[in-house]
Amino acid sequence: MDKIQYRFVFNRKKQLNEKGEALVQLEALLNRKKAYFSMHIHLPVDCWNNKKEIVVNHPHADDLNAMLYEEKNRIEALELAEWKRSGTMTIQTIRKLVRGNVQVGDFISFAREVILASNRSKGTKGNLMTTLKRLQGWRKSIEFKDITYTFIREFEQHMAHEHTNTAAKHLKNLRTLVNAAINEGYISANDYPFRKFRIKTEPPKHEVLTPDELATIEQLPRCHILDAFLFCCYTGMRFSDFTHMKADNIQVIDGERWLCFRTRKTNTDLKLPLHLLFDGKALDILDRYRVGDLVDIGCNADANAKLRKVIPPMGKKITWHAARHTCATLLIFYGVPVTTVQKLLGHTDVKTTMIYSEILSTTVMKDLSNSLKIGKKSRK
């Protein structure tokens, strides 16, 4: 008989969670086909010996290794029992045996297990779970065979009252879960329901503060949440990068303080000269707080709720991400070249940065005015 070959793999998707940890999985190989089973153990990258396939440099290394090999023995026992019962074995069979808590055909149970076992960030898991709840609210029971092109169209129509991009978010999450089901052999690749389905999106509306609006906010009674928001207006940091900022991200270069960090979304190294951005206003905020205290503002939803309490209505929805949009837009308004703004914000494509040059009509007027002045000088 062809015995399944097992081995432990670490950080297979080259993706770390919010704590800088990656997932340990057990790989099953049979007839050139593979299956991966989560061991529900996440470790820092320096706590795994890839050659020996064991946990190292961890205070509970012995216990964790015992758990890993106990689970491997359990799966091998399931394989042996199936051989005795049926005399055959496939990768699909071992998947079903290991996922004993997933009923054959039950997409919802499968998707929930995939989400919980993944090493995605907490926020991404939350978004996927929200989509799963939306599916259950629409149909209580969903089997793998139910997920067809028609199913997706009907789900889209069910969300017709939602904003186009909100519906698109749920459809993209569903596509992620369907891809996982295909990878695990529960749905045939030939039956891929998204093959001819186009997910509709609209250009996102970027809420930004004008120079006058930013000046108005700067005059409000200063408090922790407002200072944190303004710091991001001056630096363009994403919420996730800001809340993970540490004291050692502030480095002295040539006698001046720079903000140096690696973005969590695009894994890009950034160095921001704080003394040159917005007259060094971010440094004034840093001087009033310890970094750990400044970034301690709770989750994104809590931070936005706190903002709404301290910033008066301005005819626009002010959220934390508006700080990043404001930084980019105002830098371009003040004449900073788009390519420089691209580097400061860590955009991988300058087209993303170009969007901010078109947000404020005053930017267009200013550029035209400057061009006309240059034209008059050249004619003299």
HELIX and SHEET records of a PDB file:
HELIX    1   1 VAL A   45  CYS A   47  5                                   3    
HELIX    2   2 ALA A   61  SER A   86  1                                  26    
HELIX    3   3 ILE A   91  VAL A   98  1                                   8    
HELIX    4   4 PHE A  107  ALA A  117  1                                  11    
HELIX    5   5 LYS A  122  TRP A  138  1                                  17    
HELIX    6   6 PHE A  144  ASP A  146  5                                   3    
HELIX    7   7 TYR A  149  HIS A  158  1                                  10    
HELIX    8   8 THR A  164  ASN A  183  1                                  20    
HELIX    9   9 ALA A  189  ASP A  191  5                                   3    
HELIX   10  10 PRO A  211  GLU A  218  1                                   8    
HELIX   11  11 HIS A  224  THR A  235  1                                  12    
HELIX   12  12 PHE A  239  THR A  243  1                                   5    
HELIX   13  13 ALA A  247  ASN A  249  5                                   3    
HELIX   14  14 PHE A  278  GLY A  280  5                                   3    
HELIX   15  15 LYS A  281  LEU A  286  1                                   6    
HELIX   16  16 VAL A  291  LEU A  294  1                                   4    
HELIX   17  17 ASN A  300  VAL A  310  1                                  11    
HELIX   18  18 HIS A  321  PHE A  333  1                                  13    
HELIX   19  19 VAL A  338  LEU A  345  1                                   8    
HELIX   20  20 VAL A  350  MET A  354  1                                   5    
HELIX   21  21 ILE A  355  GLU A  358  5                                   4    
HELIX   22  22 SER A  361  ARG A  379  1                                  19    
SHEET    1   A 3 GLN A   5  PHE A  10  0                                        
SHEET    2   A 3 GLU A  21  LEU A  30 -1                                        
SHEET    3   A 3 LYS A  33  PRO A  44 -1                                        
SHEET    1   B 2 TRP A  48  ASN A  49  0                                        
SHEET    2   B 2 ILE A  54  VAL A  55 -1                                        
SHEET    1   C 3 ILE A 250  ILE A 253  0                                        
SHEET    2   C 3 GLU A 256  ARG A 262 -1                                        
SHEET    3   C 3 ASP A 269  PRO A 273 -1                                        
END                                                                             
